Amino acid sequence: MVGTTLQVTVRELCECEDISETVLVEAVEHEIVVPLTGERSSEWVFDVTHVVWIRKAVHLRRDLDLDWVAIAMVIDLLRQREQLDQENQLLKQRLERFLEQR
């Protein structure tokens, strides 16, 4: 089975989130979002899942007046937490199946 990645351009992402390209460039420079393709910022293409992360970054910047380094750290921690939550859910499911078999 082949996976499909939904993609969004810089223009689409900026319009969708009502942000400037400058804000998006800052987010890329701090690895909050990483383009899938494109050499120059005007050519960048992102996985659609990055919309969530740029939205969170913009809210942190606006609501808490955090700088980009702090935002990158918070986003990294949020990603780690999301991954741990997914792993925890998987382990719970395995444990339930194991206990059912006993």
C-alpha positions as CSV (number, residue, x, y, z in Angstrom):
1,M,0.0,0.0,0.0
2,V,1.4,3.4,-1.0
3,G,1.0,6.3,1.5
4,T,-0.4,9.6,0.3
5,T,1.0,12.9,1.7
6,L,-1.3,15.9,1.4
7,Q,0.7,18.9,0.6
8,V,0.3,22.7,0.9
9,T,2.3,25.5,-0.8
10,V,3.7,28.5,1.0
11,R,0.9,30.7,-0.4
12,E,-1.8,28.3,0.7
13,L,-0.3,28.0,4.2
14,C,0.1,31.7,4.6
15,E,-3.4,32.4,3.4
16,C,-4.9,29.6,5.5
17,E,-3.3,30.7,8.7
18,D,-3.3,34.5,7.9
19,I,0.4,34.8,8.3
20,S,3.1,36.5,6.3
21,E,5.8,34.7,4.4
22,T,8.3,36.3,6.9
23,V,6.7,34.5,9.8
24,L,6.8,31.2,7.9
25,V,10.5,31.7,7.1
26,E,11.2,32.3,10.8
27,A,9.3,29.1,11.6
28,V,11.4,27.2,9.1
29,E,14.7,28.7,10.3
30,H,13.9,27.4,13.8
31,E,12.7,24.0,12.5
32,I,9.2,24.4,13.7
33,V,8.1,23.3,10.3
34,V,10.3,21.8,7.6
35,P,9.5,22.0,3.9
36,L,9.2,18.8,1.9
37,T,10.6,20.4,-1.3
38,G,11.7,23.7,-2.6
39,E,15.0,25.6,-2.7
40,R,13.7,29.1,-2.1
41,S,10.9,30.1,0.3
42,S,8.5,30.9,-2.5
43,E,8.9,27.3,-3.8
44,W,8.5,25.5,-0.5
45,V,5.9,22.8,-0.2
46,F,4.8,21.4,3.2
47,D,3.1,18.3,4.5
48,V,-0.4,19.4,5.4
49,T,0.2,18.3,9.0
50,H,2.5,21.3,9.4
51,V,-0.5,23.5,9.4
52,V,-1.2,22.4,13.0
53,W,2.3,23.2,14.1
54,I,2.5,26.6,12.5
55,R,-0.9,27.5,14.0
56,K,0.4,26.5,17.5
57,A,3.6,28.5,16.9
58,V,1.7,31.6,15.8
59,H,-0.6,31.4,18.9
60,L,2.4,31.1,21.2
61,R,4.0,34.1,19.6
62,R,0.9,36.2,19.7
63,D,-0.6,35.1,23.0
64,L,2.5,34.7,25.1
65,D,4.9,37.0,23.2
66,L,7.5,34.2,23.1
67,D,10.6,34.5,20.9
68,W,11.2,31.9,18.1
69,V,13.8,30.0,20.1
70,A,11.3,29.5,22.9
71,I,8.5,28.6,20.5
72,A,10.7,26.0,18.8
73,M,11.4,24.4,22.3
74,V,7.7,24.3,23.2
75,I,6.8,22.8,19.8
76,D,9.5,20.2,20.2
77,L,8.1,19.3,23.7
78,L,4.6,19.1,22.3
79,R,5.7,16.8,19.5
80,Q,7.5,14.6,22.0
81,R,4.4,14.5,24.2
82,E,2.2,13.6,21.2
83,Q,4.5,10.7,20.3
84,L,4.6,9.5,23.9
85,D,0.8,9.6,24.1
86,Q,0.6,7.5,20.9
87,E,3.1,5.0,22.2
88,N,1.2,4.8,25.5
89,Q,-2.1,4.2,23.7
90,L,-0.5,1.4,21.7
91,L,0.9,-0.2,24.8
92,K,-2.4,0.0,26.6
93,Q,-4.1,-1.8,23.6
94,R,-1.4,-4.5,23.7
95,L,-1.9,-5.0,27.4
96,E,-5.7,-5.3,27.0
97,R,-5.2,-7.9,24.3
98,F,-2.7,-9.8,26.5
99,L,-5.0,-9.7,29.5
100,E,-8.0,-10.9,27.4
101,Q,-6.0,-13.9,26.3
102,R,-5.3,-15.1,29.8
